[in-house]
Amino acid sequence: MSYRSVGALVRDQATFSLGPQATFREAAVLMAAHRVGSIPVIDADGHLIGLFTERDLLNRVVAKGLLPGKLRVADVMTPDPTTVPAGASLVSSLRIMFEHRFRHLPVMEGGEVIGVLSCRDIPADYERPSNKRKGPRGMTRGPAARPPRLRVSSWPCPPAWTP
């Protein structure tokens, strides 16, 4: 199946967000309650200022032995996260995730977060574009001009979804 944009893929998601003054514990409870791996952090003007992720929880809180009740989301979030517009293709968005080793990528439309693309959001029927050209009757003729091979071991998502 073809997916024209990440906006179409995430548009129906319920998106939860918190302000920068929310506690780390509030973020963790919200993430657990809704079974999500990230929470956009939005300032008072409605702008995305950060993303709090499972990795932030592990690397910036648990691994450092910090007390979760007193920490603010702003203290441990990933500030100014990379985003993609709603019209971005799934392939280009996955490439960004692969190259930067992201598991979550905020999707923006009109200056607002409309969803967060996650490895788990990639449709089961998604097939990455093939590097092979098709000959008569759909037979493979050999590799097209291949881009450099990407190291699947460094990809945060399952190998079947490597762009």
C-alpha positions, -999 to +999 in steps of 0.1 A: +000+000+000+012+035-007+012+062+019+015+097+004+024+116+036+032+111+072+004+136+080-021+111+066-005+084+087-006+102+121-035+125+116-060+102+134-037+096+164-046+111+197-016+134+205-009+142+241+014+170+252+027+186+284+041+220+293+078+224+303+069+228+340+052+194+342+071+169+363+090+140+349+067+117+369+036+133+352+051+127+318+060+091+327+024+084+340+009+100+309+031+079+286+023+047+304-014+054+306-016+060+268+011+035+258+032+061+239+069+064+238+071+102+236+054+133+246+057+167+228+065+196+251+046+227+242+052+262+256+024+286+267+022+300+231+016+265+217+050+261+201+069+228+202+100+233+224+110+198+231+102+161+230+103+138+261+110+103+251+117+068+266+154+074+258+153+106+278+138+087+307+165+060+306+196+081+298+189+114+315+170+102+346+173+066+355+210+062+345+219+093+364+200+083+395+179+114+396+148+118+417+118+117+393+093+136+416+112+168+415+125+169+379+107+191+354+102+179+318+122+209+306+152+196+325+153+162+308+136+166+274+153+167+240+151+204+232+142+217+197+136+183+181+138+178+144+104+178+129+088+170+095+059+187+078+026+168+074+032+166+037+066+148+040+067+113+025+070+083+047+103+073+030+119+107+036+107+107+072+121+072+078+154+083+063+156+112+088+148+088+116+175+064+104+202+089+098+197+106+132+188+074+151+154+088+162+125+066+173+101+094+174+096+123+149+071+151+155+048+159+125+039+195+121+011+213+103+004+251+105+030+254+134+012+228+155+021+192+163-005+169+147+012+137+157+044+119+164+057+093+139+070+063+157+085+030+146+053+014+158+032+036+135+047+021+103+020+001+087+024-036+085+016-035+048+043-009+042+069-021+017+100+000+012+108+009-024+129-017-041+164-011-054+158-034-083+144-026-117+116-047-131+120-063-165+093-078-187+066-096-168+079-082-135+112-102-135+141-085-117+168-074-141+194-065-115+202-038-091+195-002-101+221+024-092+222+016-055+227+041-028+253+032-002+241+004+021+227+015+054+238-003+085+207-020+097+223-027+131+223+011+139+186+015+129+163+020+159+134+003+141+131-033+129+152-041+098+121-048+076+114-010+077+148+003+068+144+029+041 
